[in-house]
Amino acid sequence: MSLTGPYDPDNIFAKILRGEIPAVTVWEDDHVLAFMDVFPQSEGHVLVISKTSRARTLLEVEPDVLARLTAAVHRTARAVNRALSPDGLSVMQFNGEAGGQTVFHLHVHIIPRWADRPMKGHGHAPMAQTAALRPLADRIAAALDRD
Ligand code: AMP
């Protein structure tokens, strides 16, 4: 998949947004959804997506959607930090297959990092079970800013 092209309404995140496949939600509002990456590169790997935009990449996103997405990433990253106390946080976003993107609905990765735990490779992490992800999502949700 290149940097340009039509939005595929059957991409995996579109299916999650339509409730056709399950996801472990951290939090959501009318505009954004934060949910656990099912192939976490580290414990607490969260993805944030727009619910309203059909942007495939950063290049296509509408400015107002990007503003809401960025605010959601900030809020979620602060909660991940409070909930899991990592040593660092990698916030990543990939565009185009050559850029490392595998799902063509714009999304941002929030990946907590610990100095003594190597991060698993992008696209090389084992699948996590809902039973392991739900408690992490609940801890992150409980640490969200409430204002
Ligand atoms: P990217 O490679 O940047 O497009 O990221 C796509 C991310 O989606 C990867 O980190 C995958 O592990 C993740 N992913 C793929 N399928 C699912 C799913 N059903 N639920 C949650 N995360 C997923």
Backbone and ligand atoms as CSV (ligand in chain L), in Angstrom:
chain,resi,resn,atom,element,x,y,z
A,1,MET,N,N,0.853,-1.202,0.000
A,1,MET,CA,C,0.000,0.000,0.000
A,1,MET,C,C,0.887,1.249,0.000
A,2,SER,N,N,0.586,2.130,-0.911
A,2,SER,CA,C,1.423,3.313,-1.045
A,2,SER,C,C,0.890,4.440,-0.166
A,3,LEU,N,N,1.562,5.572,-0.263
A,3,LEU,CA,C,1.144,6.741,0.523
A,3,LEU,C,C,-0.185,7.300,0.045
A,4,THR,N,N,-0.517,7.057,-1.209
A,4,THR,CA,C,-1.773,7.574,-1.751
A,4,THR,C,C,-2.650,6.419,-2.218
A,5,GLY,N,N,-3.942,6.659,-2.179
A,5,GLY,CA,C,-4.867,5.617,-2.622
A,5,GLY,C,C,-6.173,5.755,-1.899
A,6,PRO,N,N,-7.169,4.958,-2.286
A,6,PRO,CA,C,-8.487,5.066,-1.660
A,6,PRO,C,C,-8.507,4.449,-0.266
A,7,TYR,N,N,-9.376,4.978,0.582
A,7,TYR,CA,C,-9.592,4.411,1.921
A,7,TYR,C,C,-10.349,3.094,1.764
A,8,ASP,N,N,-9.860,2.051,2.407
A,8,ASP,CA,C,-10.533,0.744,2.384
A,8,ASP,C,C,-11.473,0.654,3.585
A,9,PRO,N,N,-12.787,0.685,3.361
A,9,PRO,CA,C,-13.712,0.663,4.496
A,9,PRO,C,C,-13.705,-0.663,5.247
A,10,ASP,N,N,-13.006,-1.658,4.714
A,10,ASP,CA,C,-12.908,-2.945,5.402
A,10,ASP,C,C,-11.563,-3.141,6.081
A,11,ASN,N,N,-10.809,-2.047,6.271
A,11,ASN,CA,C,-9.573,-2.210,7.049
A,11,ASN,C,C,-9.937,-2.549,8.494
A,12,ILE,N,N,-8.978,-3.139,9.206
A,12,ILE,CA,C,-9.277,-3.731,10.515
A,12,ILE,C,C,-9.774,-2.694,11.530
A,13,PHE,N,N,-9.288,-1.465,11.451
A,13,PHE,CA,C,-9.730,-0.452,12.420
A,13,PHE,C,C,-11.136,0.042,12.072
A,14,ALA,N,N,-11.468,0.095,10.791
A,14,ALA,CA,C,-12.842,0.440,10.406
A,14,ALA,C,C,-13.804,-0.624,10.934
A,15,LYS,N,N,-13.377,-1.874,10.884
A,15,LYS,CA,C,-14.225,-2.959,11.404
A,15,LYS,C,C,-14.386,-2.838,12.916
A,16,ILE,N,N,-13.308,-2.464,13.599
A,16,ILE,CA,C,-13.399,-2.243,15.055
A,16,ILE,C,C,-14.383,-1.113,15.335
A,17,LEU,N,N,-14.279,-0.021,14.574
A,17,LEU,CA,C,-15.169,1.131,14.803
A,17,LEU,C,C,-16.634,0.767,14.553
A,18,ARG,N,N,-16.885,-0.147,13.634
A,18,ARG,CA,C,-18.268,-0.575,13.365
A,18,ARG,C,C,-18.720,-1.684,14.310
A,19,GLY,N,N,-17.813,-2.123,15.192
A,19,GLY,CA,C,-18.168,-3.170,16.142
A,19,GLY,C,C,-18.210,-4.551,15.520
A,20,GLU,N,N,-17.575,-4.698,14.367
A,20,GLU,CA,C,-17.609,-5.995,13.675
A,20,GLU,C,C,-16.557,-6.958,14.207
A,21,ILE,N,N,-15.483,-6.385,14.765
A,21,ILE,CA,C,-14.508,-7.227,15.466
A,21,ILE,C,C,-14.213,-6.572,16.812
A,22,PRO,N,N,-13.849,-7.379,17.801
A,22,PRO,CA,C,-13.675,-6.813,19.150
A,22,PRO,C,C,-12.372,-6.045,19.294
A,23,ALA,N,N,-12.375,-5.149,20.268
A,23,ALA,CA,C,-11.156,-4.444,20.663
A,23,ALA,C,C,-11.250,-4.196,22.162
A,24,VAL,N,N,-10.088,-4.027,22.777
A,24,VAL,CA,C,-10.042,-3.724,24.207
A,24,VAL,C,C,-9.910,-2.205,24.345
A,25,THR,N,N,-11.042,-1.562,24.589
A,25,THR,CA,C,-11.085,-0.099,24.641
A,25,THR,C,C,-10.471,0.420,25.937
A,26,VAL,N,N,-9.669,1.491,25.803
A,26,VAL,CA,C,-9.190,2.223,26.975
A,26,VAL,C,C,-10.172,3.350,27.279
A,27,TRP,N,N,-10.431,4.187,26.267
A,27,TRP,CA,C,-11.449,5.222,26.402
A,27,TRP,C,C,-11.855,5.686,25.003
A,28,GLU,N,N,-12.996,6.338,24.953
A,28,GLU,CA,C,-13.472,6.874,23.677
A,28,GLU,C,C,-14.412,8.034,23.934
A,29,ASP,N,N,-14.563,8.867,22.913
A,29,ASP,CA,C,-15.625,9.871,22.911
A,29,ASP,C,C,-16.217,9.871,21.501
A,30,ASP,N,N,-16.918,10.919,21.127
A,30,ASP,CA,C,-17.557,10.925,19.811
A,30,ASP,C,C,-16.537,10.999,18.676
A,31,HIS,N,N,-15.300,11.401,18.992
A,31,HIS,CA,C,-14.316,11.701,17.942
A,31,HIS,C,C,-13.167,10.707,17.862
A,32,VAL,N,N,-12.786,10.115,18.994
A,32,VAL,CA,C,-11.578,9.281,19.023
A,32,VAL,C,C,-11.820,7.999,19.812
A,33,LEU,N,N,-10.984,7.021,19.506
A,33,LEU,CA,C,-10.980,5.754,20.244
A,33,LEU,C,C,-9.538,5.404,20.587
A,34,ALA,N,N,-9.305,5.102,21.866
A,34,ALA,CA,C,-8.009,4.591,22.311
A,34,ALA,C,C,-8.215,3.138,22.729
A,35,PHE,N,N,-7.417,2.237,22.169
A,35,PHE,CA,C,-7.598,0.811,22.457
A,35,PHE,C,C,-6.244,0.111,22.489
A,36,MET,N,N,-6.237,-1.073,23.092
A,36,MET,CA,C,-4.983,-1.792,23.255
A,36,MET,C,C,-4.563,-2.434,21.932
A,37,ASP,N,N,-3.283,-2.292,21.583
A,37,ASP,CA,C,-2.736,-3.013,20.429
A,37,ASP,C,C,-2.701,-4.498,20.777
A,38,VAL,N,N,-3.275,-5.311,19.909
A,38,VAL,CA,C,-3.401,-6.735,20.211
A,38,VAL,C,C,-2.073,-7.493,19.995
A,39,PHE,N,N,-1.120,-6.823,19.326
A,39,PHE,CA,C,0.244,-7.375,19.204
A,39,PHE,C,C,1.197,-6.387,19.886
A,40,PRO,N,N,1.115,-6.274,21.212
A,40,PRO,CA,C,1.825,-5.185,21.908
A,40,PRO,C,C,3.343,-5.323,21.819
A,41,GLN,N,N,3.963,-4.205,21.456
A,41,GLN,CA,C,5.431,-4.185,21.394
A,41,GLN,C,C,6.037,-4.039,22.778
A,42,SER,N,N,5.204,-3.569,23.725
A,42,SER,CA,C,5.576,-3.629,25.136
A,42,SER,C,C,4.268,-3.621,25.920
A,43,GLU,N,N,4.353,-3.912,27.198
A,43,GLU,CA,C,3.149,-3.934,28.039
A,43,GLU,C,C,2.533,-2.533,28.069
A,44,GLY,N,N,1.250,-2.441,27.710
A,44,GLY,CA,C,0.587,-1.144,27.746
A,44,GLY,C,C,0.606,-0.390,26.425
A,45,HIS,N,N,0.872,-1.075,25.317
A,45,HIS,CA,C,0.904,-0.467,23.972
A,45,HIS,C,C,-0.529,-0.106,23.564
A,46,VAL,N,N,-0.767,1.195,23.380
A,46,VAL,CA,C,-2.113,1.702,23.058
A,46,VAL,C,C,-2.082,2.346,21.673
A,47,LEU,N,N,-3.192,2.217,20.963
A,47,LEU,CA,C,-3.391,2.890,19.679
A,47,LEU,C,C,-4.498,3.917,19.821
A,48,VAL,N,N,-4.338,5.051,19.136
A,48,VAL,CA,C,-5.369,6.089,19.152
A,48,VAL,C,C,-5.762,6.388,17.709
A,49,ILE,N,N,-7.080,6.363,17.458
A,49,ILE,CA,C,-7.584,6.603,16.095
A,49,ILE,C,C,-8.739,7.597,16.128
A,50,SER,N,N,-8.966,8.208,14.972
A,50,SER,CA,C,-10.158,9.039,14.789
A,50,SER,C,C,-11.336,8.138,14.446
A,51,LYS,N,N,-12.501,8.496,14.982
A,51,LYS,CA,C,-13.724,7.762,14.632
A,51,LYS,C,C,-14.395,8.336,13.393
A,52,THR,N,N,-14.023,9.545,13.016
A,52,THR,CA,C,-14.794,10.261,11.997
A,52,THR,C,C,-14.070,10.379,10.656
A,53,SER,N,N,-12.756,10.294,10.669
A,53,SER,CA,C,-11.979,10.578,9.461
A,53,SER,C,C,-11.714,9.311,8.660
A,54,ARG,N,N,-11.627,9.475,7.350
A,54,ARG,CA,C,-11.206,8.380,6.476
A,54,ARG,C,C,-9.766,8.611,5.992
A,55,ALA,N,N,-9.011,9.382,6.755
A,55,ALA,CA,C,-7.600,9.574,6.414
A,55,ALA,C,C,-6.855,8.266,6.608
A,56,ARG,N,N,-6.059,7.894,5.596
A,56,ARG,CA,C,-5.239,6.685,5.703
A,56,ARG,C,C,-3.918,7.001,6.394
A,57,THR,N,N,-3.449,8.209,6.162
A,57,THR,CA,C,-2.128,8.592,6.660
A,57,THR,C,C,-2.163,10.009,7.217
A,58,LEU,N,N,-1.054,10.385,7.818
A,58,LEU,CA,C,-0.901,11.758,8.330
A,58,LEU,C,C,-1.071,12.785,7.217
A,59,LEU,N,N,-0.673,12.416,6.017
A,59,LEU,CA,C,-0.714,13.361,4.897
A,59,LEU,C,C,-2.144,13.734,4.524
A,60,GLU,N,N,-3.084,12.855,4.836
A,60,GLU,CA,C,-4.465,13.067,4.397
A,60,GLU,C,C,-5.370,13.650,5.474
A,61,VAL,N,N,-4.889,13.714,6.701
A,61,VAL,CA,C,-5.807,14.030,7.807
A,61,VAL,C,C,-6.230,15.502,7.793
A,62,GLU,N,N,-7.489,15.719,8.157
A,62,GLU,CA,C,-8.037,17.064,8.249
A,62,GLU,C,C,-7.455,17.735,9.503
A,63,PRO,N,N,-7.152,19.052,9.445
A,63,PRO,CA,C,-6.516,19.721,10.590
A,63,PRO,C,C,-7.304,19.590,11.892
A,64,ASP,N,N,-8.636,19.692,11.838
A,64,ASP,CA,C,-9.408,19.595,13.081
A,64,ASP,C,C,-9.352,18.179,13.655
A,65,VAL,N,N,-9.328,17.187,12.775
A,65,VAL,CA,C,-9.204,15.791,13.237
A,65,VAL,C,C,-7.838,15.575,13.863
A,66,LEU,N,N,-6.803,16.124,13.241
A,66,LEU,CA,C,-5.451,15.972,13.783
A,66,LEU,C,C,-5.338,16.627,15.156
A,67,ALA,N,N,-5.994,17.772,15.321
A,67,ALA,CA,C,-5.956,18.450,16.619
A,67,ALA,C,C,-6.598,17.579,17.700
A,68,ARG,N,N,-7.744,16.993,17.383
A,68,ARG,CA,C,-8.419,16.120,18.366
A,68,ARG,C,C,-7.602,14.858,18.628
A,69,LEU,N,N,-7.020,14.310,17.569
A,69,LEU,CA,C,-6.212,13.096,17.719
A,69,LEU,C,C,-4.994,13.379,18.594
A,70,THR,N,N,-4.354,14.502,18.353
A,70,THR,CA,C,-3.162,14.862,19.126
A,70,THR,C,C,-3.522,15.072,20.596
A,71,ALA,N,N,-4.635,15.730,20.852
A,71,ALA,CA,C,-5.076,15.919,22.241
A,71,ALA,C,C,-5.366,14.567,22.894
A,72,ALA,N,N,-5.938,13.655,22.125
A,72,ALA,CA,C,-6.241,12.322,22.664
A,72,ALA,C,C,-4.960,11.539,22.943
A,73,VAL,N,N,-3.971,11.678,22.075
A,73,VAL,CA,C,-2.680,11.009,22.293
A,73,VAL,C,C,-2.033,11.550,23.567
A,74,HIS,N,N,-2.090,12.872,23.730
A,74,HIS,CA,C,-1.506,13.508,24.919
A,74,HIS,C,C,-2.191,13.002,26.185
A,75,ARG,N,N,-3.519,13.002,26.171
A,75,ARG,CA,C,-4.277,12.550,27.349
A,75,ARG,C,C,-3.970,11.078,27.662
A,76,THR,N,N,-3.904,10.275,26.613
A,76,THR,CA,C,-3.672,8.837,26.812
A,76,THR,C,C,-2.246,8.581,27.282
A,77,ALA,N,N,-1.285,9.286,26.706
A,77,ALA,CA,C,0.119,9.085,27.098
A,77,ALA,C,C,0.327,9.452,28.568
A,78,ARG,N,N,-0.335,10.538,29.004
A,78,ARG,CA,C,-0.220,10.927,30.416
A,78,ARG,C,C,-0.806,9.841,31.317
A,79,ALA,N,N,-1.899,9.242,30.881
A,79,ALA,CA,C,-2.524,8.179,31.675
A,79,ALA,C,C,-1.651,6.916,31.695
A,80,VAL,N,N,-1.066,6.589,30.546
A,80,VAL,CA,C,-0.161,5.431,30.503
A,80,VAL,C,C,0.997,5.653,31.473
A,81,ASN,N,N,1.523,6.862,31.481
A,81,ASN,CA,C,2.634,7.179,32.373
A,81,ASN,C,C,2.216,7.026,33.834
A,82,ARG,N,N,1.050,7.586,34.173
A,82,ARG,CA,C,0.577,7.489,35.564
A,82,ARG,C,C,0.295,6.045,35.968
A,83,ALA,N,N,-0.307,5.293,35.040
A,83,ALA,CA,C,-0.763,3.937,35.382
A,83,ALA,C,C,0.394,2.948,35.471
A,84,LEU,N,N,1.373,3.083,34.565
A,84,LEU,CA,C,2.381,2.028,34.428
A,84,LEU,C,C,3.778,2.470,34.830
A,85,SER,N,N,3.975,3.765,35.065
A,85,SER,CA,C,5.285,4.296,35.470
A,85,SER,C,C,6.447,3.772,34.633
A,86,PRO,N,N,6.370,3.920,33.305
A,86,PRO,CA,C,7.503,3.475,32.481
A,86,PRO,C,C,8.691,4.416,32.639
A,87,ASP,N,N,9.844,3.964,32.142
A,87,ASP,CA,C,11.028,4.836,32.133
A,87,ASP,C,C,10.965,5.813,30.961
A,88,GLY,N,N,10.231,5.432,29.915
A,88,GLY,CA,C,10.098,6.282,28.733
A,88,GLY,C,C,8.838,5.929,27.988
A,89,LEU,N,N,8.518,6.726,26.979
A,89,LEU,CA,C,7.327,6.480,26.146
A,89,LEU,C,C,7.726,6.745,24.702
A,90,SER,N,N,7.468,5.789,23.822
A,90,SER,CA,C,7.658,6.039,22.395
A,90,SER,C,C,6.295,6.293,21.782
A,91,VAL,N,N,6.145,7.444,21.128
A,91,VAL,CA,C,4.916,7.776,20.406
A,91,VAL,C,C,5.276,7.719,18.926
A,92,MET,N,N,4.611,6.786,18.208
A,92,MET,CA,C,5.045,6.518,16.838
A,92,MET,C,C,3.859,6.530,15.875
A,93,GLN,N,N,4.156,6.815,14.638
A,93,GLN,CA,C,3.106,6.903,13.624
A,93,GLN,C,C,3.764,6.622,12.274
A,94,PHE,N,N,3.245,5.643,11.539
A,94,PHE,CA,C,3.882,5.175,10.305
A,94,PHE,C,C,3.001,5.487,9.099
A,95,ASN,N,N,3.614,5.836,7.997
A,95,ASN,CA,C,2.865,6.222,6.796
A,95,ASN,C,C,3.369,5.463,5.576
A,96,GLY,N,N,2.449,4.728,4.934
A,96,GLY,CA,C,2.801,3.962,3.738
A,96,GLY,C,C,3.518,2.680,4.123
A,97,GLU,N,N,3.362,1.680,3.260
A,97,GLU,CA,C,3.984,0.379,3.543
A,97,GLU,C,C,5.497,0.526,3.730
A,98,ALA,N,N,6.106,1.347,2.880
A,98,ALA,CA,C,7.556,1.536,2.993
A,98,ALA,C,C,7.931,2.266,4.275
A,99,GLY,N,N,6.947,2.971,4.860
A,99,GLY,CA,C,7.168,3.667,6.126
A,99,GLY,C,C,6.843,2.811,7.333
A,100,GLY,N,N,6.454,1.562,7.109
A,100,GLY,CA,C,6.166,0.651,8.214
A,100,GLY,C,C,4.693,0.494,8.545
A,101,GLN,N,N,3.810,1.149,7.783
A,101,GLN,CA,C,2.374,1.090,8.086
A,101,GLN,C,C,1.781,-0.223,7.585
A,102,THR,N,N,0.942,-0.831,8.429
A,102,THR,CA,C,0.281,-2.079,8.042
A,102,THR,C,C,-1.242,-1.951,8.035
A,103,VAL,N,N,-1.790,-1.003,8.795
A,103,VAL,CA,C,-3.235,-0.768,8.812
A,103,VAL,C,C,-3.473,0.653,8.307
A,104,PHE,N,N,-4.289,0.743,7.224
A,104,PHE,CA,C,-4.409,2.025,6.534
A,104,PHE,C,C,-5.635,2.817,6.974
A,105,HIS,N,N,-5.694,3.031,8.283
A,105,HIS,CA,C,-6.587,4.012,8.934
A,105,HIS,C,C,-5.649,4.728,9.897
A,106,LEU,N,N,-5.477,6.031,9.703
A,106,LEU,CA,C,-4.493,6.784,10.493
A,106,LEU,C,C,-4.569,6.433,11.975
A,107,HIS,N,N,-3.412,6.173,12.572
A,107,HIS,CA,C,-3.370,5.850,14.003
A,107,HIS,C,C,-2.016,6.240,14.578
A,108,VAL,N,N,-2.024,6.422,15.899
A,108,VAL,CA,C,-0.800,6.771,16.628
A,108,VAL,C,C,-0.563,5.710,17.693
A,109,HIS,N,N,0.675,5.245,17.758
A,109,HIS,CA,C,1.081,4.258,18.767
A,109,HIS,C,C,1.615,4.971,20.001
A,110,ILE,N,N,1.207,4.516,21.181
A,110,ILE,CA,C,1.808,4.957,22.446
A,110,ILE,C,C,2.398,3.704,23.086
A,111,ILE,N,N,3.717,3.676,23.196
A,111,ILE,CA,C,4.399,2.454,23.647
A,111,ILE,C,C,5.263,2.778,24.863
A,112,PRO,N,N,4.838,2.296,26.047
A,112,PRO,CA,C,5.686,2.521,27.225
A,112,PRO,C,C,6.989,1.734,27.112
A,113,ARG,N,N,8.049,2.330,27.627
A,113,ARG,CA,C,9.370,1.703,27.513
A,113,ARG,C,C,10.014,1.602,28.897
A,114,TRP,N,N,10.703,0.498,29.121
A,114,TRP,CA,C,11.450,0.311,30.355
A,114,TRP,C,C,12.906,0.053,29.997
A,115,ALA,N,N,13.792,0.632,30.768
A,115,ALA,CA,C,15.221,0.573,30.450
A,115,ALA,C,C,15.728,-0.864,30.385
A,116,ASP,N,N,15.132,-1.750,31.199
A,116,ASP,CA,C,15.648,-3.118,31.272
A,116,ASP,C,C,14.814,-4.108,30.460
A,117,ARG,N,N,13.879,-3.609,29.639
A,117,ARG,CA,C,13.044,-4.507,28.835
A,117,ARG,C,C,13.083,-4.051,27.382
A,118,PRO,N,N,13.686,-4.812,26.491
A,118,PRO,CA,C,13.720,-4.388,25.094
A,118,PRO,C,C,12.319,-4.372,24.475
A,119,MET,N,N,12.044,-3.357,23.658
A,119,MET,CA,C,10.764,-3.285,22.966
A,119,MET,C,C,10.757,-4.322,21.840
A,120,LYS,N,N,9.635,-5.021,21.689
A,120,LYS,CA,C,9.531,-5.996,20.588
A,120,LYS,C,C,9.440,-5.241,19.256
A,121,GLY,N,N,9.853,-5.914,18.185
A,121,GLY,CA,C,9.868,-5.267,16.869
A,121,GLY,C,C,8.472,-4.992,16.349
A,122,HIS,N,N,8.336,-3.931,15.565
A,122,HIS,CA,C,7.058,-3.575,14.952
A,122,HIS,C,C,6.666,-4.680,13.960
A,123,GLY,N,N,5.507,-5.294,14.223
A,123,GLY,CA,C,5.063,-6.394,13.359
A,123,GLY,C,C,5.643,-7.745,13.737
A,124,HIS,N,N,6.350,-7.799,14.870
A,124,HIS,CA,C,6.973,-9.065,15.273
A,124,HIS,C,C,6.605,-9.481,16.695
A,125,ALA,N,N,5.593,-8.825,17.262
A,125,ALA,CA,C,5.222,-9.144,18.641
A,125,ALA,C,C,4.127,-10.210,18.650
A,126,PRO,N,N,4.134,-11.102,19.629
A,126,PRO,CA,C,3.073,-12.110,19.703
A,126,PRO,C,C,1.734,-11.493,20.087
A,127,MET,N,N,0.661,-12.183,19.707
A,127,MET,CA,C,-0.691,-11.711,20.025
A,127,MET,C,C,-0.945,-11.843,21.528
A,128,ALA,N,N,-1.602,-10.826,22.086
A,128,ALA,CA,C,-1.960,-10.855,23.509
A,128,ALA,C,C,-3.435,-11.247,23.656
A,129,GLN,N,N,-3.750,-11.862,24.759
A,129,GLN,CA,C,-5.132,-12.253,25.044
A,129,GLN,C,C,-5.878,-11.086,25.685
A,130,THR,N,N,-7.174,-11.037,25.420
A,130,THR,CA,C,-8.021,-10.009,26.032
A,130,THR,C,C,-7.885,-10.035,27.553
A,131,ALA,N,N,-7.763,-11.213,28.111
A,131,ALA,CA,C,-7.675,-11.342,29.573
A,131,ALA,C,C,-6.442,-10.629,30.124
A,132,ALA,N,N,-5.397,-10.525,29.306
A,132,ALA,CA,C,-4.190,-9.808,29.749
A,132,ALA,C,C,-4.307,-8.310,29.459
A,133,LEU,N,N,-4.987,-7.968,28.369
A,133,LEU,CA,C,-5.067,-6.557,27.961
A,133,LEU,C,C,-6.093,-5.767,28.758
A,134,ARG,N,N,-7.208,-6.423,29.139
A,134,ARG,CA,C,-8.304,-5.694,29.814
A,134,ARG,C,C,-7.840,-5.036,31.120
A,135,PRO,N,N,-7.108,-5.758,31.985
A,135,PRO,CA,C,-6.664,-5.109,33.229
A,135,PRO,C,C,-5.728,-3.929,32.974
A,136,LEU,N,N,-4.886,-4.032,31.952
A,136,LEU,CA,C,-4.009,-2.899,31.613
A,136,LEU,C,C,-4.835,-1.712,31.143
A,137,ALA,N,N,-5.815,-1.982,30.266
A,137,ALA,CA,C,-6.686,-0.905,29.771
A,137,ALA,C,C,-7.428,-0.245,30.926
A,138,ASP,N,N,-7.883,-1.053,31.871
A,138,ASP,CA,C,-8.618,-0.499,33.016
A,138,ASP,C,C,-7.715,0.384,33.876
A,139,ARG,N,N,-6.470,-0.048,34.056
A,139,ARG,CA,C,-5.532,0.760,34.853
A,139,ARG,C,C,-5.249,2.092,34.159
A,140,ILE,N,N,-5.080,2.053,32.844
A,140,ILE,CA,C,-4.816,3.291,32.091
A,140,ILE,C,C,-6.044,4.195,32.134
A,141,ALA,N,N,-7.218,3.609,31.946
A,141,ALA,CA,C,-8.460,4.406,31.965
A,141,ALA,C,C,-8.653,5.077,33.323
A,142,ALA,N,N,-8.300,4.360,34.378
A,142,ALA,CA,C,-8.472,4.924,35.729
A,142,ALA,C,C,-7.530,6.082,35.988
A,143,ALA,N,N,-6.465,6.178,35.183
A,143,ALA,CA,C,-5.465,7.239,35.380
A,143,ALA,C,C,-5.667,8.430,34.438
A,144,LEU,N,N,-6.761,8.458,33.680
A,144,LEU,CA,C,-7.016,9.558,32.747
A,144,LEU,C,C,-7.296,10.853,33.483
A,145,ASP,N,N,-6.819,11.960,32.901
A,145,ASP,CA,C,-7.233,13.284,33.382
A,145,ASP,C,C,-8.738,13.382,33.268
A,146,ARG,N,N,-9.357,13.943,34.269
A,146,ARG,CA,C,-10.827,14.026,34.262
A,146,ARG,C,C,-11.341,15.396,33.864
A,147,ASP,N,N,-10.461,16.372,33.613
A,147,ASP,CA,C,-10.958,17.724,33.314
A,147,ASP,C,C,-11.383,17.867,31.868
L,1,AMP,P1,P,0.951,0.088,11.788
L,1,AMP,O1,O,1.866,-1.029,11.408
L,1,AMP,O2,O,1.609,1.346,12.234
L,1,AMP,O3,O,-0.078,0.298,10.697
L,1,AMP,O4,O,0.188,-0.391,13.086
L,1,AMP,C1,C,-0.916,-1.232,13.078
L,1,AMP,C2,C,-1.001,-1.791,14.469
L,1,AMP,O5,O,-2.259,-2.395,14.603
L,1,AMP,C3,C,0.049,-2.860,14.776
L,1,AMP,O6,O,0.811,-2.458,15.888
L,1,AMP,C4,C,-0.782,-4.104,15.059
L,1,AMP,O7,O,-0.240,-4.864,16.100
L,1,AMP,C5,C,-2.116,-3.507,15.424
L,1,AMP,N1,N,-3.266,-4.358,15.200
L,1,AMP,C6,C,-3.525,-5.130,14.117
L,1,AMP,N2,N,-4.730,-5.734,14.247
L,1,AMP,C7,C,-5.236,-5.323,15.434
L,1,AMP,C8,C,-6.446,-5.592,16.146
L,1,AMP,N3,N,-7.390,-6.418,15.664
L,1,AMP,N4,N,-6.629,-5.000,17.346
L,1,AMP,C9,C,-5.682,-4.165,17.865
L,1,AMP,N5,N,-4.531,-3.869,17.233
L,1,AMP,C10,C,-4.307,-4.443,16.041
